[in-house]
Amino acid sequence: MRRSIIVFQMPVIAEIIFVLIVALSLKTASSYSNGKVTNACMKMVPDHGYHSSTEVPPYTITVDKRTFSPGEQIRVNLSVTGGKPFKGFLIEARDTGNLNGDAVGSFALVDSTSSQLLKCGQTQGSAVSHTSDAKKTKMQVIWKAPKMSPLSVQFLATVVQRYSVYWVKIPGPVVSQNGVTPDPPHPISMITTMSTVAIPPDPLPNMGNDDVYLCVRVGDRVDISAAYLRGRTHPEQVSQSSLADLVWSSANGVIRCRFRRSVHVPEDQRRFNLNGSYYLFVAHGRADDGKIHRHALQPLISNNPIVITGTPEDLSGSRSSVIMKFHGVFMLIAWMTTASTGVIFARYFRHDWPGSALFGQTIWFQVHRTLMVLTVLLTCLGSIFAFTYRGGWSRRAGAHPYLGCAVMALAILQPVMAVFRPPPDSARRWMFNWMHLSAGTIVQIIAVVAIFLGIHQQALLLPQPGSTSVLAVFVVWGVAVELVLEFHAKGLFKIWKNKSADQEAILSSQSGTSSKESRFKKIILGIFLCGNIAFLTVLLHIISNV
């Protein structure tokens, strides 16, 4: 049985920060008692070999004003609010629109014996840290807004209480430039899923039978709860007794959710054993008054199964499953390269290579038949991949699956008609020729339309508008090459004028085409294939990175 763990969150801007004790741990960076922690500037994580504490931080960041102009100064205070003194700290200011980006602005020291300036990124003094591991109850620094300041800035602090106990990126106040009104929060949901993996690991993780956790913004609060997901359905609420130490914060559109859960929950078989290996899914969508809606984008899926209680690691992932990437690749190759090349051979190379045969048939026919059989095989495999991934018919994919099925039916019909075609000298041969040509032309057009719709599907959503532009140029390229060959076949331009008319007549009667005619067509074919390879390479690169 394939199972997974899902976590739902409701952030209100594109930048989403969430911490799950059962999920991800950030890859650590160096930290020292002397505060020389420039290696930790970006992630703000000390290299202590422990996880960030999941308890509510007993430390608070305050400021003396909430608005500023470029060049102005703001006093920033880090203090204890009911907990133990701290030994180490790292304070930075970051653009609220990019909290994972570089530090913004610069600091000035108030107490140079307990604090020091660091160079994080390109700016000297863009962060402040401790100078020793002496115990501290408060720290004050002065932040200066840069000339090219973002519209709003949030202060973040990592605080070390002792070597094994620390809090990473404690959120501080958000300050905005004078006259700037922060964007109002928009209720959005975030879903995170980890699918169990059999041994060997399942290379095609799917949603279904999932252990679910939800973090949903409801008005001025955030609800954290557990749920269960049966296939592609709405999560079912379950007992919340397995969750403890629920912590959340919501500031300037950024939500943080944290909770504890036992590694094993024997009283509820739907709660997974966290010593197992799982895929991580991440998705987001809309929420209204606590009710979550279907996510607008495909979940972000980790590339590999993760051992939750294992060694911390950085993760990479994709919004499209491997099986859907193969679906897209197979369809692109079939209808943008093999089919079009096979058509070109049938229409414009019938009279080339006179006297030559390949396995008892003319060369053009063998090439044409091979490419078309390959097109049918790729189409069928691609369709099987899509239905396997969906587990049946997709009701939310619009016209794409209907067009895809029409393409597959017509693609299979073509070789069936070819098998039962009448002999070349039959009086009914013209009927086959027209049916074969018509069906081939129609299926090519439908396939191209289906591909354009396909790159906008949730399961394989390629970046826009770049992908559509590349695909459109690809189609225009193929049409342009066929037009050149068609004009050439109709005699609208000639390139073999250096031979006499008698010589050309002799060559044409012997081979059906002149040597220069054949050479010209082969050059065009070579250019066409090189262009196709270039376009396919670009599109395959885009698909591999979604």
C-alpha positions as CSV (number, residue, x, y, z in Angstrom):
1,M,0.0,0.0,0.0
2,R,1.3,3.4,-0.9
3,R,0.9,6.0,1.9
4,S,2.1,9.4,2.6
5,I,2.3,12.3,5.1
6,I,0.8,15.6,4.1
7,V,1.2,19.0,5.7
8,F,-1.2,21.9,4.8
9,Q,-0.2,25.5,5.4
10,M,-1.9,28.8,4.6
11,P,0.7,31.5,3.8
12,V,-0.5,34.8,2.4
13,I,2.4,35.7,0.1
14,A,4.6,33.7,-2.3
15,E,7.4,33.4,0.3
16,I,6.4,30.6,2.6
17,I,8.3,29.6,5.7
18,F,7.3,26.4,7.6
19,V,9.1,24.2,10.0
20,L,8.0,20.6,10.7
21,I,9.7,18.6,13.4
22,V,8.7,15.4,11.5
23,A,9.9,16.6,8.1
24,L,12.8,18.7,7.1
25,S,15.9,19.9,9.0
26,L,18.1,22.5,7.4
27,K,21.6,21.6,6.4
28,T,23.7,23.2,9.0
29,A,26.4,25.9,8.6
30,S,29.3,26.7,10.8
31,S,28.9,28.5,14.1
32,Y,31.5,29.4,16.8
33,S,31.5,30.8,20.3
34,N,33.5,33.8,19.1
35,G,30.6,34.8,16.8
36,K,32.6,34.5,13.5
37,V,29.7,32.9,11.7
38,T,29.7,34.3,8.2
39,N,29.2,30.8,6.8
40,A,25.8,30.8,8.5
41,C,24.7,34.1,6.9
42,M,22.3,32.8,4.4
43,K,20.5,30.0,6.3
44,M,21.2,31.4,9.8
45,V,21.7,27.8,11.1
46,P,24.5,27.0,13.6
47,D,26.5,23.9,13.0
48,H,25.8,22.2,16.3
49,G,24.5,18.9,15.0
50,Y,21.1,19.4,16.6
51,H,17.6,20.5,15.3
52,S,16.2,23.9,16.0
53,S,14.0,23.9,19.1
54,T,10.3,23.4,18.4
55,E,9.2,25.3,21.5
56,V,7.9,28.8,21.5
57,P,11.0,31.1,21.4
58,P,11.6,32.8,24.8
59,Y,13.1,35.7,23.0
60,T,11.6,38.7,21.3
61,I,12.8,41.3,18.7
62,T,11.4,44.8,19.0
63,V,12.1,48.1,17.2
64,D,11.7,51.7,18.1
65,K,9.6,52.6,14.9
66,R,7.7,50.8,12.2
67,T,8.4,53.1,9.3
68,F,11.6,54.5,7.7
69,S,13.0,56.3,4.7
70,P,16.2,55.3,2.9
71,G,19.2,56.2,5.0
72,E,17.3,56.4,8.3
73,Q,18.1,54.4,11.4
74,I,16.0,52.0,13.5
75,R,17.0,50.7,17.0
76,V,16.6,46.9,17.2
77,N,16.4,45.1,20.5
78,L,16.7,41.4,21.2
79,S,15.6,40.4,24.7
80,V,14.6,37.5,26.9
81,T,10.8,37.2,27.5
82,G,10.6,34.6,30.3
83,G,13.3,32.1,29.4
84,K,16.9,31.6,30.2
85,P,19.7,34.0,29.0
86,F,21.2,33.4,25.6
87,K,24.9,32.9,24.7
88,G,24.9,33.4,21.0
89,F,22.9,35.3,18.4
90,L,22.8,36.4,14.7
91,I,20.6,39.3,13.7
92,E,19.8,40.2,10.1
93,A,17.2,42.3,8.2
94,R,15.7,40.9,5.0
95,D,13.4,41.9,2.3
96,T,9.9,40.6,3.2
97,G,9.4,39.7,-0.4
98,N,12.4,37.4,-0.3
99,L,13.2,36.2,3.2
100,N,15.6,33.6,1.8
101,G,17.6,36.3,0.1
102,D,20.6,38.3,1.2
103,A,20.7,40.6,4.2
104,V,19.5,44.1,3.6
105,G,21.0,47.3,5.0
106,S,23.8,47.6,7.6
107,F,24.1,47.8,11.4
108,A,26.0,49.9,13.9
109,L,27.0,48.6,17.3
110,V,25.8,49.9,20.6
111,D,27.9,47.5,22.7
112,S,31.1,46.6,20.9
113,T,32.2,44.3,23.7
114,S,29.3,41.9,23.4
115,S,28.4,42.3,19.7
116,Q,30.3,42.5,16.4
117,L,29.5,43.3,12.7
118,L,29.6,40.6,10.0
119,K,29.7,40.9,6.3
120,C,26.9,38.8,4.9
121,G,26.7,39.0,1.1
122,Q,28.2,42.1,-0.5
123,T,27.5,44.6,2.4
124,Q,29.9,45.1,5.3
125,G,28.0,45.2,8.6
126,S,24.9,43.6,7.2
127,A,24.6,41.3,10.2
128,V,25.4,41.3,13.9
129,S,26.6,38.4,16.1
130,H,28.0,37.8,19.6
131,T,31.7,38.1,20.5
132,S,31.7,35.4,23.2
133,D,29.5,32.7,24.9
134,A,28.9,34.9,27.9
135,K,25.3,34.9,29.0
136,K,23.1,37.8,27.8
137,T,19.6,38.9,28.6
138,K,19.3,41.7,25.9
139,M,21.2,43.1,23.0
140,Q,20.6,46.4,21.1
141,V,21.9,47.4,17.7
142,I,21.1,50.1,15.2
143,W,20.0,49.3,11.7
144,K,20.5,51.7,8.8
145,A,18.2,51.5,5.8
146,P,20.1,51.3,2.5
147,K,19.6,53.9,-0.3
148,M,18.0,51.3,-2.5
149,S,15.8,49.8,0.2
150,P,13.0,47.3,-0.4
151,L,9.5,48.5,0.4
152,S,9.4,46.5,3.6
153,V,11.9,44.7,5.7
154,Q,11.7,42.0,8.4
155,F,14.2,41.4,11.2
156,L,15.2,37.8,11.9
157,A,17.3,36.4,14.7
158,T,18.9,33.0,15.4
159,V,19.4,32.7,19.2
160,V,21.5,30.0,21.0
161,Q,20.5,29.3,24.6
162,R,23.1,26.5,24.9
163,Y,24.9,24.3,22.5
164,S,22.0,21.9,21.9
165,V,19.2,24.3,22.3
166,Y,18.6,27.1,19.8
167,W,16.0,28.8,17.7
168,V,16.5,29.6,14.0
169,K,15.1,32.7,12.3
170,I,12.9,34.0,15.0
171,P,10.6,36.4,13.2
172,G,10.8,40.0,14.3
173,P,8.8,43.1,13.4
174,V,8.2,44.2,9.8
175,V,9.1,47.8,9.0
176,S,8.0,49.6,5.9
177,Q,9.1,52.7,4.0
178,N,7.1,55.9,4.7
179,G,3.9,56.0,2.7
180,V,3.9,52.3,1.9
181,T,1.0,50.1,3.1
182,P,1.9,46.4,3.4
183,D,-0.2,44.1,1.2
184,P,-3.2,42.7,3.1
185,P,-2.9,38.9,3.8
186,H,-4.4,36.5,1.3
187,P,-5.6,33.2,2.6
188,I,-3.6,30.5,0.9
189,S,-3.0,26.9,1.9
190,M,0.2,24.8,1.8
191,I,0.1,21.1,1.6
192,T,3.2,18.9,2.4
193,T,3.1,15.2,1.7
194,M,5.5,12.3,2.3
195,S,4.7,9.0,0.7
196,T,5.9,5.8,2.1
197,V,8.2,3.8,-0.1
198,A,8.5,0.1,-0.3
199,I,11.9,-1.5,-0.5
200,P,13.2,-1.0,-3.2
201,P,11.8,2.6,-3.2
202,D,8.8,3.3,-5.4
203,P,10.0,5.6,-8.2
204,L,6.5,6.9,-8.8
205,P,5.1,8.4,-5.6
206,N,1.4,9.2,-5.7
207,M,-1.1,10.9,-3.4
208,G,-3.5,8.5,-1.6
209,N,-3.8,6.9,1.8
210,D,-1.9,9.8,3.2
211,D,-1.1,10.9,6.8
212,V,-2.0,14.6,6.7
213,Y,-1.2,17.6,8.8
214,L,-2.9,21.0,8.1
215,C,-1.8,24.5,8.9
216,V,-4.7,26.8,7.9
217,R,-5.1,30.5,8.4
218,V,-8.5,31.3,9.8
219,G,-9.0,35.0,10.4
220,D,-6.4,36.2,12.9
221,R,-5.3,32.8,14.0
222,V,-3.8,29.6,12.4
223,D,-5.3,26.2,13.0
224,I,-2.9,23.2,13.1
225,S,-4.6,19.8,12.8
226,A,-4.1,16.2,11.6
227,A,-6.1,14.6,8.9
228,Y,-6.2,11.6,6.5
229,L,-6.4,11.6,2.8
230,R,-8.0,8.8,0.7
231,G,-6.7,9.2,-2.8
232,R,-7.5,12.5,-4.5
233,T,-10.2,13.5,-2.0
234,H,-10.7,16.2,0.6
235,P,-8.8,15.4,3.8
236,E,-10.7,13.8,6.6
237,Q,-10.3,15.1,10.1
238,V,-9.0,12.6,12.7
239,S,-8.1,12.7,16.3
240,Q,-5.7,15.5,17.3
241,S,-4.3,13.7,20.4
242,S,-1.1,12.8,18.5
243,L,-0.1,16.4,18.2
244,A,1.5,18.4,21.0
245,D,3.3,21.7,21.6
246,L,1.5,23.4,18.7
247,V,3.1,26.7,17.8
248,W,2.3,29.2,15.1
249,S,2.9,32.8,14.2
250,S,1.6,35.0,11.4
251,A,3.3,38.3,10.5
252,N,3.3,40.3,7.3
253,G,1.8,37.4,5.3
254,V,4.2,34.8,6.5
255,I,3.0,31.9,8.6
256,R,5.1,29.6,10.8
257,C,3.7,26.3,12.0
258,R,5.4,23.9,14.3
259,F,4.3,20.8,16.3
260,R,5.6,17.7,18.0
261,R,4.5,14.1,17.2
262,S,5.7,10.8,18.5
263,V,7.7,8.7,16.1
264,H,5.2,5.9,16.4
265,V,1.5,6.3,17.2
266,P,0.2,2.8,17.9
267,E,-3.4,3.9,18.8
268,D,-3.9,5.2,15.3
269,Q,-2.7,3.0,12.4
270,R,-3.1,5.8,9.9
271,R,-0.3,7.8,11.6
272,F,2.9,6.7,10.0
273,N,6.0,5.4,11.7
274,L,8.5,8.3,11.2
275,N,11.4,5.9,11.2
276,G,10.3,4.9,7.7
277,S,11.3,6.3,4.3
278,Y,8.9,8.8,2.7
279,Y,8.6,11.2,-0.2
280,L,7.9,14.8,0.6
281,F,5.0,16.6,-1.3
282,V,4.5,20.3,-1.1
283,A,1.5,22.1,-2.5
284,H,-0.6,25.2,-1.9
285,G,-4.1,26.5,-2.6
286,R,-6.8,28.7,-1.4
287,A,-8.7,28.7,1.9
288,D,-12.0,30.5,2.9
289,D,-12.9,30.7,6.6
290,G,-10.7,27.7,7.4
291,K,-12.1,25.6,4.5
292,I,-9.3,24.5,2.2
293,H,-9.7,24.3,-1.6
294,R,-8.0,22.2,-4.2
295,H,-4.4,23.4,-4.7
296,A,-3.9,25.3,-7.9
297,L,-0.5,23.9,-8.7
298,Q,0.8,20.3,-8.7
299,P,2.5,19.4,-5.4
300,L,6.2,19.8,-5.2
301,I,7.6,16.3,-4.9
302,S,11.0,15.5,-3.4
303,N,13.3,13.7,-5.9
304,N,14.1,10.9,-3.4
305,P,12.5,9.2,-0.4
306,I,13.5,10.7,2.9
307,V,14.2,9.0,6.3
308,I,12.5,11.5,8.6
309,T,14.6,10.6,11.6
310,G,17.8,10.4,9.6
311,T,20.6,12.8,8.9
312,P,19.5,16.3,8.0
313,E,19.9,17.1,4.3
314,D,19.0,19.7,1.7
315,L,16.2,18.5,-0.5
316,S,15.4,19.0,-4.2
317,G,12.2,18.3,-5.9
318,S,9.9,18.7,-8.8
319,R,6.2,19.6,-9.4
320,S,5.8,16.9,-12.0
321,S,6.2,13.2,-11.5
322,V,8.7,11.2,-13.6
323,I,5.9,9.3,-15.3
324,M,4.2,12.6,-16.5
325,K,7.6,13.9,-17.7
326,F,7.9,10.8,-19.8
327,H,4.4,11.3,-21.1
328,G,5.4,14.8,-22.3
329,V,8.7,13.7,-23.7
330,F,7.2,10.8,-25.7
331,M,4.5,13.0,-27.2
332,L,6.9,15.7,-28.2
333,I,9.2,13.3,-29.9
334,A,6.4,11.5,-31.6
335,W,4.5,14.4,-33.0
336,M,7.2,17.1,-33.4
337,T,9.9,14.9,-34.9
338,T,9.2,11.3,-35.9
339,A,5.8,11.9,-37.4
340,S,6.8,15.1,-39.3
341,T,10.0,13.4,-40.6
342,G,8.1,10.4,-41.7
343,V,5.6,12.6,-43.6
344,I,8.5,14.5,-45.3
345,F,10.0,11.2,-46.6
346,A,6.7,10.0,-47.9
347,R,5.9,13.3,-49.7
348,Y,9.2,14.4,-51.1
349,F,11.7,11.5,-51.2
350,R,9.7,8.9,-53.1
351,H,12.0,9.2,-56.2
352,D,15.3,9.4,-54.4
353,W,17.8,6.6,-54.1
354,P,16.8,4.9,-57.3
355,G,17.7,1.2,-57.6
356,S,18.4,1.0,-53.9
357,A,16.5,-1.2,-51.6
358,L,16.3,-1.8,-47.8
359,F,15.1,-5.2,-46.7
360,G,13.3,-5.7,-50.0
361,Q,11.5,-2.3,-50.0
362,T,12.4,1.1,-51.3
363,I,14.4,3.3,-48.9
364,W,11.9,6.0,-48.5
365,F,9.1,3.5,-47.7
366,Q,11.1,1.7,-45.0
367,V,12.1,5.0,-43.4
368,H,8.5,6.3,-43.5
369,R,7.1,3.0,-42.1
370,T,9.7,2.8,-39.3
371,L,9.2,6.4,-38.2
372,M,5.4,6.0,-38.2
373,V,5.4,2.8,-36.3
374,L,7.7,4.5,-33.8
375,T,5.2,7.4,-33.6
376,V,2.4,5.0,-32.8
377,L,4.4,3.2,-30.2
378,L,5.4,6.5,-28.5
379,T,1.9,7.7,-28.6
380,C,0.5,4.6,-27.0
381,L,3.2,4.5,-24.3
382,G,2.6,8.2,-23.6
383,S,-1.1,7.7,-23.2
384,I,-0.6,4.7,-20.9
385,F,1.7,6.8,-18.7
386,A,-1.0,9.5,-18.4
387,F,-3.8,7.1,-17.5
388,T,-1.6,5.3,-15.1
389,Y,-0.6,8.5,-13.3
390,R,-4.3,9.7,-13.1
391,G,-5.7,6.2,-12.3
392,G,-8.4,6.8,-14.9
393,W,-10.0,9.7,-16.7
394,S,-9.1,13.2,-15.7
395,R,-12.2,15.4,-15.3
396,R,-10.2,18.6,-14.7
397,A,-7.9,18.5,-17.7
398,G,-10.3,20.2,-20.2
399,A,-10.1,19.2,-23.8
400,H,-6.6,17.8,-23.5
401,P,-7.5,14.1,-22.8
402,Y,-10.2,14.1,-25.4
403,L,-7.8,15.3,-28.1
404,G,-5.1,12.9,-26.8
405,C,-7.5,10.0,-27.2
406,A,-8.4,11.1,-30.7
407,V,-4.7,11.3,-31.6
408,M,-4.1,7.8,-30.3
409,A,-7.1,6.4,-32.2
410,L,-6.1,8.0,-35.5
411,A,-2.5,7.1,-35.0
412,I,-3.5,3.4,-34.6
413,L,-5.9,3.7,-37.6
414,Q,-3.2,4.7,-40.0
415,P,-1.1,1.5,-40.0
416,V,-4.4,-0.5,-39.9
417,M,-5.4,1.2,-43.2
418,A,-2.0,0.7,-44.6
419,V,-2.2,-3.1,-44.0
420,F,-5.4,-3.4,-45.9
421,R,-4.5,-0.9,-48.7
422,P,-5.3,-2.0,-52.2
423,P,-2.4,-2.6,-54.7
424,P,-0.8,0.4,-56.4
425,D,-2.6,-0.4,-59.7
426,S,-6.0,-0.9,-58.2
427,A,-8.9,1.3,-59.2
428,R,-9.6,1.9,-55.5
429,R,-6.1,3.0,-54.7
430,W,-6.9,6.7,-54.9
431,M,-9.4,6.2,-52.0
432,F,-6.7,4.8,-49.7
433,N,-4.3,7.6,-50.7
434,W,-6.8,10.3,-49.8
435,M,-7.9,8.6,-46.6
436,H,-4.3,8.1,-45.6
437,L,-3.4,11.6,-46.4
438,S,-6.4,13.2,-44.7
439,A,-6.2,11.1,-41.5
440,G,-2.5,11.9,-41.3
441,T,-3.0,15.6,-41.7
442,I,-5.8,15.7,-39.2
443,V,-4.0,13.7,-36.6
444,Q,-0.9,16.0,-36.9
445,I,-3.0,19.1,-36.3
446,I,-4.9,17.6,-33.4
447,A,-1.6,16.4,-31.8
448,V,-0.1,19.9,-32.0
449,V,-3.2,21.4,-30.4
450,A,-3.1,18.8,-27.7
451,I,0.6,19.5,-27.0
452,F,-0.1,23.2,-26.6
453,L,-2.9,22.4,-24.1
454,G,-0.7,19.8,-22.4
455,I,2.1,22.2,-21.4
456,H,-0.5,24.2,-19.4
457,Q,-1.8,21.1,-17.5
458,Q,-1.3,21.0,-13.7
459,A,0.5,17.7,-13.9
460,L,3.1,19.1,-16.3
461,L,2.9,22.8,-16.0
462,L,5.8,24.3,-17.9
463,P,7.1,27.8,-17.2
464,Q,5.2,30.5,-19.2
465,P,5.4,32.3,-21.6
466,G,8.8,30.8,-22.6
467,S,7.6,27.2,-23.1
468,T,4.7,28.3,-25.3
469,S,7.0,30.5,-27.4
470,V,9.5,27.8,-27.9
471,L,6.8,25.3,-29.0
472,A,5.2,27.9,-31.3
473,V,8.6,28.6,-33.0
474,F,9.1,24.8,-33.2
475,V,5.8,24.4,-35.1
476,V,6.5,27.3,-37.4
477,W,9.9,25.8,-38.1
478,G,8.3,22.5,-39.3
479,V,5.7,24.3,-41.4
480,A,8.4,26.5,-43.0
481,V,10.5,23.5,-44.0
482,E,7.6,21.7,-45.5
483,L,6.6,24.8,-47.5
484,V,10.1,25.0,-48.9
485,L,10.0,21.4,-50.0
486,E,6.5,21.8,-51.4
487,F,7.5,24.9,-53.4
488,H,10.5,23.0,-54.7
489,A,8.4,20.0,-55.7
490,K,6.0,22.3,-57.6
491,G,8.9,23.7,-59.5
492,L,8.4,27.3,-58.2
493,F,12.2,27.6,-58.1
494,K,14.9,25.6,-59.8
495,I,18.5,25.2,-58.7
496,W,19.8,22.7,-61.3
497,K,20.1,25.0,-64.4
498,N,23.7,24.1,-65.3
499,K,22.8,21.0,-67.1
500,S,21.1,21.0,-70.5
501,A,17.4,20.1,-70.9
502,D,18.3,16.8,-72.6
503,Q,20.6,15.8,-69.8
504,E,18.0,16.7,-67.2
505,A,15.4,14.7,-69.1
506,I,17.6,11.6,-69.2
507,L,18.4,11.9,-65.4
508,S,14.7,12.5,-64.6
509,S,13.6,9.4,-66.7
510,Q,16.2,7.2,-65.0
511,S,15.7,8.3,-61.4
512,G,12.7,10.5,-61.2
513,T,14.8,13.4,-59.9
514,S,18.0,15.2,-60.8
515,S,21.2,15.0,-58.7
516,K,20.9,18.6,-57.7
517,E,17.2,18.2,-56.9
518,S,18.0,15.3,-54.6
519,R,21.0,17.1,-53.0
520,F,18.9,20.2,-52.3
521,K,16.2,18.2,-50.6
522,K,18.7,16.3,-48.5
523,I,20.3,19.6,-47.4
524,I,16.8,20.9,-46.4
525,L,16.1,17.6,-44.6
526,G,19.4,17.8,-42.7
527,I,18.7,21.4,-41.6
528,F,15.2,20.4,-40.6
529,L,16.5,17.5,-38.4
530,C,19.2,19.8,-36.8
531,G,16.6,22.4,-36.0
532,N,14.3,19.7,-34.5
533,I,17.1,18.4,-32.3
534,A,17.8,21.9,-31.1
535,F,14.1,22.6,-30.2
536,L,13.7,19.2,-28.6
537,T,16.8,19.7,-26.5
538,V,15.4,23.1,-25.2
539,L,12.0,21.6,-24.4
540,L,13.3,18.5,-22.8
541,H,15.6,20.6,-20.6
542,I,12.5,22.7,-19.5
543,I,10.5,19.5,-18.8
544,S,13.4,18.0,-16.8
545,N,13.5,21.0,-14.5
546,V,9.8,21.5,-13.6
